[in-house]
Amino acid sequence: MDALAKPSDGEPRRKHWTRCSPTQKLAMLRRQVETAQFTSFAWTDLLRRAGVRISMDGKGRYLDNIFIERLWRTLKYECVYLHAWETGSEARAGLKNWFYFYNRKRPHSAHGGQPPAVVYWQRNPLTHPISRS
């Protein structure tokens, strides 16, 4: 259940929100960041404690979103528009495979033709996971 959806018993949203775990609240960030900018102390404090950098001054806003917007554009043109998934589970599997390819196999010009995972693990060799073929 979406933590911000009004529960069926008519309970106000605020009470429902307070019952969510911090993990659930952070997971909702994905859905909410596209529709609104939250400025309450409770919300921004939660983000700060989770290590999320917040930009609300209006300066450089396009820079805050440029990387994710580019990722969504690439995802749509290289994956979503090329498939006709019939179920949610097919879509989920297709997206999972594409993100694996994007991060570990697809060459990126910004990284000298190397995938992001290769560049990351070159910089952080102590935490390298077991490779998936």
Z-matrix of the N, CA and C atoms (Angstrom, degrees):
N
C 1 1.453
C 2 1.519 1 109.14
N 3 1.287 2 116.65 1 135.50
C 4 1.456 3 121.56 2 176.59
C 5 1.517 4 107.91 3 -65.68
N 6 1.317 5 116.79 4 128.08
C 7 1.460 6 120.78 5 -174.55
C 8 1.518 7 112.92 6 -65.88
N 9 1.316 8 118.03 7 -19.35
C 10 1.453 9 119.41 8 179.21
C 11 1.520 10 112.77 9 -97.89
N 12 1.326 11 117.22 10 -4.54
C 13 1.458 12 119.50 11 176.23
C 14 1.517 13 108.66 12 -71.40
N 15 1.308 14 115.98 13 147.50
C 16 1.466 15 119.19 14 -179.71
C 17 1.520 16 108.53 15 -74.02
N 18 1.308 17 117.65 16 123.11
C 19 1.462 18 120.18 17 179.17
C 20 1.526 19 111.33 18 -60.60
N 21 1.328 20 116.67 19 155.54
C 22 1.457 21 121.11 20 -175.85
C 23 1.527 22 112.94 21 -67.71
N 24 1.324 23 117.71 22 -21.22
C 25 1.467 24 119.36 23 -178.97
C 26 1.522 25 112.62 24 -82.11
N 27 1.333 26 117.08 25 5.95
C 28 1.445 27 120.94 26 177.01
C 29 1.523 28 113.92 27 81.61
N 30 1.322 29 117.20 28 4.35
C 31 1.458 30 120.74 29 -179.95
C 32 1.527 31 110.06 30 -63.61
N 33 1.314 32 118.88 31 137.86
C 34 1.463 33 120.64 32 -179.98
C 35 1.527 34 112.10 33 -59.32
N 36 1.324 35 116.22 34 151.81
C 37 1.459 36 121.82 35 -178.36
C 38 1.522 37 112.62 36 -59.14
N 39 1.311 38 118.20 37 -37.82
C 40 1.458 39 120.87 38 -176.89
C 41 1.533 40 110.80 39 -59.07
N 42 1.322 41 117.61 40 -43.69
C 43 1.461 42 119.99 41 179.89
C 44 1.527 43 110.37 42 -65.02
N 45 1.312 44 116.79 43 -40.23
C 46 1.463 45 120.14 44 178.65
C 47 1.524 46 109.86 45 -62.62
N 48 1.328 47 117.06 46 -43.23
C 49 1.460 48 122.48 47 179.97
C 50 1.531 49 110.75 48 -59.16
N 51 1.320 50 117.07 49 -40.74
C 52 1.460 51 120.05 50 -177.19
C 53 1.520 52 112.34 51 -69.10
N 54 1.322 53 118.32 52 -19.00
C 55 1.468 54 121.04 53 178.30
C 56 1.524 55 112.20 54 -83.39
N 57 1.327 56 118.09 55 -11.59
C 58 1.462 57 120.93 56 -178.85
C 59 1.521 58 110.37 57 -75.22
N 60 1.313 59 115.40 58 145.54
C 61 1.461 60 119.90 59 175.81
C 62 1.527 61 108.87 60 -75.24
N 63 1.324 62 117.60 61 159.81
C 64 1.468 63 119.85 62 176.28
C 65 1.526 64 111.77 63 -56.53
N 66 1.330 65 117.33 64 -35.64
C 67 1.464 66 120.58 65 178.42
C 68 1.521 67 111.05 66 -63.38
N 69 1.334 68 116.92 67 -43.28
C 70 1.460 69 120.64 68 178.41
C 71 1.524 70 110.96 69 -64.09
N 72 1.324 71 116.33 70 -40.01
C 73 1.462 72 120.32 71 -179.74
C 74 1.522 73 110.67 72 -64.21
N 75 1.325 74 116.77 73 -42.80
C 76 1.466 75 119.46 74 179.58
C 77 1.526 76 111.57 75 -67.67
N 78 1.320 77 116.78 76 -34.88
C 79 1.464 78 119.85 77 178.44
C 80 1.525 79 110.74 78 -63.72
N 81 1.321 80 116.52 79 -31.53
C 82 1.462 81 120.00 80 -179.87
C 83 1.527 82 112.40 81 -71.10
N 84 1.305 83 117.56 82 -16.83
C 85 1.465 84 120.86 83 179.95
C 86 1.526 85 110.60 84 -53.36
N 87 1.329 86 116.62 85 -40.21
C 88 1.468 87 120.46 86 180.00
C 89 1.521 88 111.44 87 -54.74
N 90 1.310 89 116.24 88 -46.53
C 91 1.460 90 120.43 89 -175.40
C 92 1.517 91 112.39 90 -75.41
N 93 1.321 92 116.72 91 -33.61
C 94 1.450 93 119.48 92 -171.28
C 95 1.515 94 114.39 93 -88.15
N 96 1.321 95 117.85 94 -25.64
C 97 1.454 96 119.57 95 -174.28
C 98 1.531 97 111.43 96 -65.68
N 99 1.329 98 117.43 97 -23.63
C 100 1.454 99 120.30 98 -179.80
C 101 1.524 100 112.96 99 -77.74
N 102 1.308 101 117.98 100 -21.98
C 103 1.456 102 119.80 101 -172.50
C 104 1.519 103 115.28 102 -108.70
N 105 1.310 104 118.04 103 -21.68
C 106 1.462 105 118.91 104 -176.85
C 107 1.518 106 110.87 105 -157.50
N 108 1.303 107 114.20 106 158.01
C 109 1.456 108 119.94 107 175.17
C 110 1.521 109 107.15 108 -111.44
N 111 1.311 110 117.28 109 118.90
C 112 1.450 111 121.50 110 -174.75
C 113 1.515 112 109.72 111 -94.51
N 114 1.314 113 115.57 112 131.49
C 115 1.459 114 120.23 113 -176.29
C 116 1.519 115 113.48 114 -121.21
N 117 1.313 116 118.41 115 1.34
C 118 1.460 117 119.25 116 -179.50
C 119 1.521 118 109.30 117 -65.86
N 120 1.317 119 115.44 118 152.70
C 121 1.461 120 119.77 119 179.74
C 122 1.528 121 110.99 120 -60.16
N 123 1.342 122 117.56 121 -42.79
C 124 1.467 123 120.58 122 -178.37
C 125 1.523 124 111.24 123 -58.26
N 126 1.330 125 116.57 124 -43.77
C 127 1.466 126 120.49 125 -178.56
C 128 1.528 127 110.99 126 -70.09
N 129 1.337 128 117.10 127 -50.25
C 130 1.464 129 119.30 128 -176.90
C 131 1.526 130 111.40 129 -66.85
N 132 1.336 131 117.68 130 -33.06
C 133 1.458 132 120.48 131 176.59
C 134 1.531 133 110.44 132 -65.38
N 135 1.327 134 117.17 133 -41.50
C 136 1.463 135 121.37 134 176.98
C 137 1.527 136 110.38 135 -59.33
N 138 1.327 137 116.58 136 -44.32
C 139 1.460 138 120.02 137 179.40
C 140 1.519 139 111.63 138 -65.25
N 141 1.321 140 116.80 139 -44.30
C 142 1.467 141 120.31 140 179.85
C 143 1.528 142 111.45 141 -60.91
N 144 1.341 143 117.14 142 -42.63
C 145 1.464 144 120.59 143 179.26
C 146 1.526 145 111.04 144 -64.65
N 147 1.327 146 116.87 145 -26.31
C 148 1.467 147 120.80 146 178.64
C 149 1.528 148 111.59 147 -87.03
N 150 1.334 149 117.21 148 -0.74
C 151 1.463 150 120.39 149 178.19
C 152 1.511 151 114.23 150 85.04
N 153 1.333 152 117.97 151 16.19
C 154 1.461 153 121.44 152 -179.65
C 155 1.524 154 109.18 153 -85.84
N 156 1.321 155 116.84 154 127.37
C 157 1.462 156 120.76 155 175.71
C 158 1.518 157 108.95 156 -80.48
N 159 1.321 158 116.65 157 133.21
C 160 1.454 159 121.71 158 -176.65
C 161 1.515 160 109.32 159 -113.01
N 162 1.331 161 116.53 160 131.99
C 163 1.458 162 121.56 161 176.82
C 164 1.521 163 107.46 162 -121.69
N 165 1.330 164 116.28 163 112.88
C 166 1.455 165 119.80 164 -179.26
C 167 1.524 166 111.97 165 -131.57
N 168 1.305 167 117.44 166 14.36
C 169 1.459 168 118.63 167 -176.11
C 170 1.521 169 113.22 168 -86.55
N 171 1.327 170 117.87 169 -6.93
C 172 1.454 171 120.44 170 179.67
C 173 1.515 172 113.37 171 87.75
N 174 1.323 173 117.08 172 -19.25
C 175 1.465 174 120.30 173 179.62
C 176 1.520 175 108.52 174 -85.24
N 177 1.321 176 116.35 175 130.50
C 178 1.453 177 120.48 176 176.60
C 179 1.506 178 115.14 177 71.14
N 180 1.338 179 116.71 178 21.53
C 181 1.467 180 118.61 179 -178.42
C 182 1.520 181 112.42 180 -59.30
N 183 1.328 182 117.19 181 -37.35
C 184 1.465 183 118.29 182 179.94
C 185 1.524 184 110.39 183 -62.66
N 186 1.312 185 117.60 184 -30.43
C 187 1.462 186 119.91 185 178.63
C 188 1.526 187 111.57 186 -71.21
N 189 1.332 188 116.74 187 -29.53
C 190 1.456 189 119.69 188 177.79
C 191 1.524 190 110.99 189 -63.16
N 192 1.311 191 117.41 190 -35.37
C 193 1.460 192 121.29 191 -172.71
C 194 1.525 193 114.84 192 -104.93
N 195 1.310 194 118.84 193 -10.20
C 196 1.456 195 120.47 194 -170.40
C 197 1.526 196 112.92 195 -60.38
N 198 1.325 197 116.99 196 -38.38
C 199 1.463 198 119.32 197 -177.61
C 200 1.523 199 111.95 198 -71.05
N 201 1.325 200 116.92 199 -43.13
C 202 1.456 201 119.25 200 -180.00
C 203 1.522 202 110.85 201 -70.90
N 204 1.336 203 117.57 202 -36.31
C 205 1.462 204 120.19 203 177.25
C 206 1.525 205 110.34 204 -63.20
N 207 1.313 206 117.12 205 -40.43
C 208 1.458 207 121.20 206 178.04
C 209 1.536 208 110.77 207 -65.31
N 210 1.341 209 115.60 208 -40.04
C 211 1.464 210 119.50 209 177.65
C 212 1.521 211 110.91 210 -61.61
N 213 1.356 212 117.85 211 -46.84
C 214 1.465 213 120.82 212 179.97
C 215 1.518 214 110.68 213 -62.04
N 216 1.339 215 117.96 214 -40.06
C 217 1.461 216 120.77 215 178.68
C 218 1.534 217 110.39 216 -62.20
N 219 1.327 218 116.15 217 -46.13
C 220 1.465 219 120.85 218 179.49
C 221 1.521 220 110.59 219 -62.69
N 222 1.322 221 116.96 220 -44.24
C 223 1.457 222 121.09 221 178.69
C 224 1.531 223 111.25 222 -57.99
N 225 1.323 224 116.05 223 -45.98
C 226 1.472 225 119.27 224 -179.25
C 227 1.526 226 111.84 225 -62.87
N 228 1.337 227 117.05 226 -48.01
C 229 1.457 228 119.98 227 -174.60
C 230 1.522 229 113.91 228 -77.05
N 231 1.325 230 118.19 229 -30.44
C 232 1.468 231 120.40 230 -178.00
C 233 1.526 232 113.51 231 -94.50
N 234 1.323 233 117.22 232 -12.78
C 235 1.465 234 118.55 233 -175.80
C 236 1.526 235 112.69 234 -135.11
N 237 1.311 236 117.43 235 -64.86
C 238 1.465 237 121.37 236 -169.66
C 239 1.526 238 112.21 237 -60.74
N 240 1.326 239 117.45 238 -48.48
C 241 1.466 240 120.21 239 -176.87
C 242 1.531 241 112.99 240 -70.05
N 243 1.325 242 117.98 241 -13.99
C 244 1.461 243 121.62 242 -177.79
C 245 1.528 244 113.42 243 -93.46
N 246 1.323 245 116.94 244 -5.72
C 247 1.454 246 120.63 245 -176.69
C 248 1.527 247 110.87 246 -124.43
N 249 1.307 248 114.29 247 153.09
C 250 1.470 249 120.44 248 176.83
C 251 1.526 250 107.97 249 -121.99
N 252 1.316 251 115.97 250 68.25
C 253 1.453 252 119.96 251 179.92
C 254 1.519 253 110.03 252 -64.78
N 255 1.314 254 115.08 253 142.41
C 256 1.458 255 119.37 254 -178.13
C 257 1.517 256 113.26 255 -102.49
N 258 1.320 257 117.08 256 -18.26
C 259 1.460 258 119.79 257 -179.96
C 260 1.526 259 109.75 258 -132.31
N 261 1.300 260 115.04 259 162.77
C 262 1.452 261 120.21 260 177.25
C 263 1.521 262 111.84 261 -64.03
N 264 1.323 263 117.10 262 -36.48
C 265 1.464 264 119.55 263 -179.85
C 266 1.528 265 111.14 264 -68.07
N 267 1.332 266 117.36 265 -35.04
C 268 1.471 267 120.07 266 175.12
C 269 1.520 268 110.53 267 -64.86
N 270 1.333 269 116.64 268 -43.29
C 271 1.463 270 121.12 269 178.73
C 272 1.522 271 110.45 270 -62.91
N 273 1.312 272 116.53 271 -44.57
C 274 1.468 273 120.18 272 179.68
C 275 1.526 274 111.21 273 -60.46
N 276 1.321 275 117.25 274 -45.21
C 277 1.467 276 120.93 275 179.12
C 278 1.528 277 110.82 276 -64.26
N 279 1.339 278 116.41 277 -41.62
C 280 1.464 279 120.13 278 178.89
C 281 1.515 280 112.19 279 -63.63
N 282 1.325 281 117.11 280 -42.46
C 283 1.467 282 121.06 281 178.60
C 284 1.526 283 111.05 282 -67.03
N 285 1.325 284 116.55 283 -40.43
C 286 1.463 285 120.21 284 178.15
C 287 1.527 286 110.36 285 -59.88
N 288 1.323 287 116.43 286 -45.29
C 289 1.467 288 120.41 287 178.65
C 290 1.521 289 111.39 288 -63.52
N 291 1.330 290 116.58 289 -40.99
C 292 1.461 291 119.36 290 -179.16
C 293 1.536 292 111.09 291 -66.07
N 294 1.334 293 117.81 292 -43.46
C 295 1.466 294 119.49 293 178.90
C 296 1.526 295 111.50 294 -64.49
N 297 1.316 296 116.90 295 -35.41
C 298 1.469 297 119.48 296 174.65
C 299 1.527 298 109.17 297 -61.11
N 300 1.331 299 116.89 298 -48.87
C 301 1.466 300 121.77 299 178.16
C 302 1.531 301 111.15 300 -59.88
N 303 1.325 302 116.58 301 -46.81
C 304 1.464 303 121.83 302 -176.81
C 305 1.523 304 111.49 303 -60.11
N 306 1.330 305 116.94 304 -43.22
C 307 1.461 306 120.95 305 -176.04
C 308 1.522 307 114.18 306 -82.78
N 309 1.334 308 117.70 307 -29.16
C 310 1.457 309 119.64 308 -171.82
C 311 1.525 310 115.75 309 -115.53
N 312 1.318 311 118.15 310 -17.26
C 313 1.469 312 119.62 311 -175.22
C 314 1.529 313 113.45 312 -124.41
N 315 1.330 314 117.91 313 -38.09
C 316 1.463 315 122.27 314 -173.59
C 317 1.524 316 110.92 315 -68.81
N 318 1.350 317 117.86 316 126.13
C 319 1.466 318 119.85 317 177.44
C 320 1.532 319 111.20 318 -69.45
N 321 1.323 320 116.83 319 140.67
C 322 1.461 321 123.11 320 179.12
C 323 1.522 322 108.28 321 -120.93
N 324 1.305 323 116.30 322 125.41
C 325 1.467 324 119.67 323 -179.15
C 326 1.525 325 111.65 324 -62.37
N 327 1.311 326 117.97 325 -31.65
C 328 1.472 327 121.02 326 179.78
C 329 1.532 328 111.85 327 -65.96
N 330 1.330 329 116.68 328 -17.91
C 331 1.467 330 121.15 329 -179.26
C 332 1.524 331 111.42 330 -114.02
N 333 1.314 332 116.28 331 27.32
C 334 1.460 333 119.62 332 178.74
C 335 1.514 334 113.34 333 65.26
N 336 1.327 335 116.76 334 31.63
C 337 1.462 336 121.06 335 179.06
C 338 1.512 337 114.14 336 85.65
N 339 1.313 338 118.10 337 3.40
C 340 1.459 339 121.01 338 178.98
C 341 1.531 340 110.45 339 -98.25
N 342 1.327 341 116.58 340 149.92
C 343 1.469 342 119.38 341 175.34
C 344 1.531 343 110.37 342 -68.95
N 345 1.331 344 117.99 343 154.51
C 346 1.464 345 121.22 344 -179.73
C 347 1.530 346 113.59 345 -56.18
N 348 1.319 347 117.99 346 -38.95
C 349 1.471 348 120.30 347 -178.07
C 350 1.527 349 111.21 348 -62.42
N 351 1.320 350 117.14 349 -38.63
C 352 1.466 351 120.54 350 179.51
C 353 1.526 352 109.70 351 -63.02
N 354 1.320 353 115.64 352 -46.32
C 355 1.466 354 120.18 353 179.85
C 356 1.526 355 110.03 354 -63.36
N 357 1.325 356 117.15 355 -44.05
C 358 1.465 357 121.07 356 179.96
C 359 1.520 358 111.08 357 -59.83
N 360 1.333 359 117.66 358 -49.90
C 361 1.462 360 120.56 359 -175.43
C 362 1.518 361 111.78 360 -70.77
N 363 1.333 362 118.04 361 -23.34
C 364 1.463 363 119.51 362 173.92
C 365 1.527 364 109.93 363 -68.11
N 366 1.323 365 116.37 364 -33.10
C 367 1.465 366 121.25 365 -179.75
C 368 1.527 367 112.73 366 -85.16
N 369 1.335 368 117.13 367 -22.99
C 370 1.467 369 122.47 368 -176.28
C 371 1.529 370 110.51 369 -130.66
N 372 1.313 371 118.90 370 64.63
C 373 1.474 372 120.52 371 -172.16
C 374 1.525 373 114.44 372 -69.23
N 375 1.316 374 119.34 373 -20.23
C 376 1.463 375 120.06 374 -175.60
C 377 1.515 376 114.17 375 -72.59
N 378 1.320 377 117.47 376 -21.27
C 379 1.466 378 119.68 377 -176.07
C 380 1.519 379 112.35 378 -111.20
N 381 1.319 380 118.26 379 19.50
C 382 1.466 381 121.82 380 -176.82
C 383 1.529 382 110.92 381 -63.59
N 384 1.352 383 117.24 382 125.47
C 385 1.476 384 120.45 383 179.80
C 386 1.525 385 110.80 384 -80.56
N 387 1.297 386 114.77 385 170.33
C 388 1.468 387 120.31 386 175.29
C 389 1.515 388 107.72 387 -68.73
N 390 1.326 389 117.00 388 133.37
C 391 1.472 390 121.32 389 -177.43
C 392 1.514 391 111.48 390 -71.82
N 393 1.330 392 114.86 391 146.90
C 394 1.454 393 121.94 392 174.44
C 395 1.522 394 106.07 393 -104.32
N 396 1.305 395 118.25 394 135.74
C 397 1.476 396 120.15 395 -178.57
C 398 1.491 397 112.57 396 -82.63
